Structures are given as C-alpha cells and as structure tokens.
C-alpha cells in the first residue's frame, strides 16, 4: 500500500539527510507521492542507486527532483537537487534537452528558437506554432488568426452536409483564437476525409463534429473506430477513436502472475504486469477498512484511510479523526 512506499522512501532519505527530522522528511514524501504506483517505481530506482539523493544529476526522475527541492527548501543540507543543464538554476526541471533535464524557461527557449521555413511566408523564421507538421512564424500565425473563422466557414459550407455559418460560429464560440485557427487548418487539410471517417479525426475536430451534429448538420453519430458501435468514445487505439471496450481489448496481454491473457491492471516495481485478479491477491491490496473494521479488499483509499467496496459506495464523508478502533 502507499504508506509502505512512503515509509520506504522516508527511511532511505533519512539515512542520508542529517539536517531534517524523520517526520519532516515523511511529510514531504507523503505530500508528493500521490499514487502508490509512481512511488513504487521511484523506490525501486533509488534502492538500486542511492547516490541519486546526493549526485545532483539532471537526469534523475522528475518525481525525485520534486522531493529533493522541497527537502532542500525545508532545510536539508545533504540532499542535492539538480541544476538546469542549460542555465544551471536549481529549480524544477520539467523539460528535456535530449537525455538531460532543463527548466521550463530553457525548455521554451529551445523550442521557440528553432528556425523553420514558415509555410505561409516562406521565410526562414523562428518557429512560433506547428499544426500537423506545418510550421509558422509568429507574424503569420497572428495574421492567420484574424481570418480563421472565414476559412473554417468555407470548409463547413463545402464539406458539411446542411452546414451553415451560424452553426460554425455556435460550435466554436468557446474556442480561443489559437484553437480556432488550429481547427481551421486541420479542417482544410484533413476535414473532408475526417467527415467521411470521423474515427480518424483529432480530438479537436471530433468535438467540432459533435457540436455541428447537435446544431442540425446532417452528420451521422460518431461510432467506435474498431467495433462500429455508437457509444461513449473515450480512448484511441492504433490512431482511431474507440470505445472503452475496444481500448481495453487492445491492451490485453499475458499476465506475469497467472500467465492468462487479460487486461493489465497494475505494474510492479520489478516491471511485472498483473491482471485484476492477480492485483487483488497482492498484500497491499488488502487492509483494515476504517468503516467496518474488517480486513477486506480495498476499493478506495480516502484521505481518512482505506475503505472496502461494501462501505465505499455508502460513505459520503467521514468525520475527522474517525477510526474503526
């Protein structure tokens, strides 16, 4: 369970960091490790390489970077958060430059400094935006935003059965200028094909398609791109929008616990993947329910504590300090 992972990380850090009390270390780790799976991966990594805590390497996991930054801010003197591979600043390194991590400012700077041949003006300019492989400079991008609705209207009139300009305006009224232009450019390039095969569309175009249909355009309801059923479409498999059932079926594999072909539910720190049945057999999947007091398979791990399936659907809130003991 998550508490065991938090305790394991706390012990490893406390053995290295002399400037903080164990309780202070645990509070920081507990705040940052929000999910058991991510904590187990990190625990396996630092167990294999304890020098990560003091190496200052900008190739360490982002999650460890967050922990070390907070430890240092709380008064840690031994742990060493990494510095940006570009500017050297010791801040959160949430961008990449090859295998090295860089700060957000340097990450944006590297991306924006790429020189491209602007599709619109043809000049060698700094890259500002890119849509389906076509790059644009800032001046052209801003100019195109002023005519995005006109270009999208031409597409609707030409390719959408019973489509009208008022429909287009109503369907896009919540879009900001940047998103509207992206939709217009996507529609010009792929729209006709996506009208014929909506399952291949981008998420942005799919939402536009649904809005036009609700407003009266003569468009069929979007169906799963794999089974063809008209249902809620919440995933994408092999580049096509699909239903949950097809998405799960497409991610079936042989369970490392029982050797049966099933949907994978969890991945352990050692890399093994388990189905739901095998996941339910893990010791950490069981705990004493804080409501009924019995040791049960846990359905929800609320901030107050674990709850079994028999209680989780009935308990709306638990008073602070409630305990089964």
Buried (B, 14 or more C-beta within 10 A) or exposed (E): BBBBBBBBBBEBBBEBBEBBEBEBBBBBBBEBBEEBBBBBBBBBBBEEEEEBBEEBBBBBBEBBBBBBBBBBEBEBEBBBBBBBBBEEEBBBBEBBBEEBBBBEBBBEBBEEEEEBEBBBEEEEBEBBBBBEEEBBBBBBBBEBBEEBBEBBBBBBEEBBEEBBBEBBBBBBEEBEBEEBBBBBBBBBBBBEEBBEEBBBBBEBBBBBBBBBBEBEBEBEEBBBBBEEEEBEBEBBBEEBBBBEBBBBBBEEEEBBBEEEEBBBBBBBBEEEBBBEEBBBEEEBBBBBBBBEEEEBBBBBBBEBBBBBEBBBEEBEEBEEEEEEE
